[in-house]
Amino acid sequence: MCTSLTFQTTAGDQFLARTMDFAFELGGRPVAIPRNHHFSSVTNPDGFDAPYSFVGTGRDLNGYVFVDGVNEHGVSAAALYFAGQAHYADQTVTDQVNLAPHEVVMWILGNVKSAAELGERLDTLNIMEAAAPLLNIVVPLHWIISDKTGATYVLEREADGMHFMENPVGVMTNTPDFNWHLKNLSNYVNLQPTPHPSRQYGDMEVKAFGPGTGALGMPGDYTSVARFVRTVFMRQHTDAVETDAEAINTLSHMLNSVEIPKGVKIQDNGTSDYTQYRAYMSMHEPAFYIQPYADQSITRVALTEELMTAAQPTEFELKKTQQFNLAN
């Protein structure tokens, strides 16, 4: 249920990409939030302010809710499911910013200029047990945060408190916790893009069937563990590119390896998790790209001065490709 990764072009431009894998139809679309927007909160009547403008996947539920995006200073963030391990405060804290889990992305994008600044301000945040609108549950989340310098972190809140960890591999998926995923990579040190050599067993030389043997043993299922390993491998070995267009194309191909088609991952209740969309956040422009499941067209929204200073948030329709009738 969601895969994310960072990527850098040869020109030094930074991107954060993610899949949104979920069974419940979220109905998000590109939304640009102007500077100094005020967000309501389910944790307190005062809500919170967002001095900085940002654009991402949002939906208006009597107040906008975002799950990913990039702000005017080149900070990007995405929320991913963290079932079974997320643990939040049960009371508000005076003199702190009290946030529900589904409000964290909006606060980050609206309030920090760098990933390092978020680390410095974590002690002012209190993430609470509070249900999200539409879903009507406390959503178990953790977050990946990156900025235009390439600095990338993971934020998790567990029973023993807040964890803000540098992300050395630029990838995040779901449960287990991030440090577990890093340790698990030791089980896959054999993976490589080049073929393994022939092996001698007694008097017999055993040769590989063909190219691709370097990836033998790479897990191919849709668990968070398998998706983490595959994405780390893809990110490490995919060819470098120079331009923004090449970066979006390359990220799309990398996420193809973890995209979940409808019907292949069924939950106990019979619903189907699938990749509702892929998002790409360009931190140097800054700009947001979204590619929905039903139509592979990519919609791009760049943060312009007009959007950043608008009186109200601006919503965008998803681009659709022209449909063709195939001749018999």
N, C-alpha and C positions, 0 to 999 in steps of 0.2 A: 504494500500500500504506500506507494510513492518512492521514487528514487531521485536523488539530486547529485549534481557534480559541477565543479568549476572548470574553466578552460581559459587558456591564455593564447592569444595569437602571437606570431613572431614579431608583431609591432608592439607587443606589450599590453594590448587591450584585454580586459578581463570580462568574463561572462559567468553567470550562474544559470544553470538549466535545471528543470525538474519535470517529472511526470506527476500528474495528479491521478492516483489510482483509488477509486472509491465506488461503492455500489449505489449509494444514495445520490440522486441527481442534484449536483450543487448549483448549476445554473449560473456560474460566474462569467463575467465578460471583462474586457479591459476598461478600467476606470482610472481617470487622473484626478488626484486630490490636490487642490490648490494650497498654497501656503496659509498657515494660521487657521486651518480647519479645526473645528471642535468636534470631538467624538463623544458620543454618549457611552456609558459603561453600565454593565449589569452588576458591577460590584459596588458602585456608589453613585449618588445622584449628580455629582459634580462633573463626572467624565474626565476627559483630559484633552489638552491642546496638542496640535501637531504643527510646529512652526515651519517645517520643511514640506515641500511638495513631493509627491511620489505617484507612480503609476504601477498598476498590477492587476491581478485578478480579483475583482470585487463584486459584491452584490449588496443591494440596498435592502436591508431587513429592519426597517424603521431606524436606520443608521447603517452606514457601510461597514461590511466585514471583509477583510482581506486575508488571503492565505499565502500570498507571495507578492513581490514587487521590487522596484528599484527607486531610490530617491534622487533628488537633484544633486546631491553630493557624491553620487556613485556608490552608495551603500545598498546592497541587495539582501533580501532575506526570504526564506520560505519555511512554512510550517509543515511538518510531516508527522504522521501518526506514531505514537509511542505507547501503545497499549500494554498494560500490565506492569509498567515501571514508572510512569509519570505519577508524581505525588505533589499535591498543591496544599497551600495554607488553607485553614478552615476559618480564619478570622481576618478582618481588615487590620492594618497597622497604621496608626496615626503618623503623619509626616512622611509617609511613603506613598508611591504611586501604586494603588491597588488595581490589578488587572486580572480579567479572566483569561484563560489560556488562548482563546480565539481572538483576543485583543492585542496580544503581544506584538504581532507583525506590524500592526498599525502604529503602535507606540514607537517601535524601533525605527521604522522608516520615517516617521514624522519628527524624530527627536535627536538622532545621532548623525554625525558627519563621518564616522569611521567605525570599524569593528573594535578598535582599541578603546574608543570613547564609550562604547556599550559596556565593555568590561569595567571601566572606571565608574560607571553609573549603576551597576547591578545592585549595589547595596541600597539603592533608593526604590527598587521594585519589589513588589509583593504579588506573586502569582497565586491566584486563589481558586478554590473549588467553586465554579460558577458556570451554569449551563449556557450553551450557545443557542441563539435563536435558530429556528428552523429544525435543527437536530434535537433540541431539548435535552441534551446530555452535556455533562462536563467532558469536553473533548480532550483525550490524552495526547498531548503534543510535545515534540521537541523541535528545535529550530537550527537551521544552518544560516550563518551570516557571513557575508563576504564584502569586500570593498575594492575600489579601483586600484589599490596598491597590490592586490592579490592576497592580502591577509584574510584568512578564513577560519571561522570558529564554529563550534557546536555548543548550543545552550540546552541543558537538560536540568529539570528539577525533579529530584527523587526524594525518597523518604529521609535521606541524610542531608538534604539541602540542595542548593544551587550548584551546578557544575558548568563552568565556562571554559571550554577546552580548545586549544589550537587544533586545527584539522590538517594534518600533514599530507593526507592523500586526496583532499578535495572532493570527497564522496560522502554521502550520508543516505541511509535508507530508514529502516524502522527498528523495532525491538529485535534483539537485545540492545543494551546501552552501547554508546559509541566506542568506549574503550574495549568492550568485548569484541566488537568487529575488528578493531585494529589488531588485537591478539590473534584472532582467527586467521588473519592473513599469513601467519607463519605456517599454516597447513597447506599453503599454495605457492611456496617458493619455487616449485618446479615449473610453473607456467611461464611460457616464453612465446614470442611470435614466430620464431624460427623452428624448424623441425628438430626433434631429438635425434642424436646419432644412432647408428645401428648398435645392437648389443650382442655380446658373445655369451652364449649359454652352453657350456661344455664345448662340443665340437661344432655347434650350430651358430651361425650368424643370423640374428633376427633383425630384419629390416622393417621400417615403418611402411604402411600402406601408401602413404603419400604426404603432401604438405598439410600442415595443420596439426601435426602431432605434438607440437609444443604446447598446445592448449588442452591436451588430454587431461581429464580430471577436473576441468573447470565446471562448476555446477551450472545446470541449465534450467532449474526450476524457477518458480516465481516467489519463493520465500525471500524475506528481507536479507537473509544471510547470503543466499546465492546471488541476488541482485547486487549486493555490495561487492562481492568478489569479482563478478563479471564487469561491473562498471569501473572498478579500480584498474583492472587489466586493460579495458578499452581506453580509458583516459591516459594510461601510461604509454601505450604503444600506437595509438592512432596518429597518423601523420600530422605534423604541424601545418598550420595555414596562416595566411597573412591578413586577409580582409575580413570585415564584419560578415559579409554575405557568405564567405567560405566557412566562417566560424559557426554560423547558424546551421548551415547545411551539414557540417561535420557533427555538431551536437545532435542534430536530428537523427543522423545515422547511428551514433553511439546509443542514443536512447531507444532505437529500434530493438536493441538486444534485450531490453527490459520492459518494453511496452506489452501490456496485457490485453489481448483481444477479448471481446465479450464471449462468455461461455466457458472459458478454460480455467477459471478460478472461482469456484462456487463456495459460498459460506454455508455454515450449518443450517441457517434459516432459508436457504435456497436462493438468496440474492447473489448476483454476480459482480465481483470486483472487476473493474476494467479501467483502462487509462482514458479518463474523460478528456484530458488535454495534456499537451506539453507546453511549457513556458520557457522562454529564453530571455534573460535579463542582461542587457549590455550596459556595463557600468561606466564606460567612458563617454557614451553619447549624451545623457543616459536615455535608454529606450527599452521598451517592453515588447516582446513578441509572443504570440499565443497561437497554437496549432491544435484545433479541436479534433476529437475522434471521428466525428461524422463527416468532416471535410478537412482534408489535409492542407488546405490553404493556410498561409501564415499571415496573421494580422499584426502590423507594427504600429506602435504609438510612441512617438518621441516626446519627451518633456520640453515643450516650447515655453517661451516667456508668457504667451497668451494663456496656456493651460495653467502655468504656475501661479498666475495672478488673477485667475478667473474668480467670479463671485461665488460660484458653486462647483461641485465636482462635475466632471464631464464623462459621460458614458459613451462607449463606442460599440457599434455593431461588428460582429465577426464577418470577415470577408468570406465570400462563398465563390467557388469556382463555377464556371458555366457548365451546365449539365448537357451531355451529348447523347443522342440516341445512336446506338451501334447498328450499323447496317447488317442485314442478314447475309 
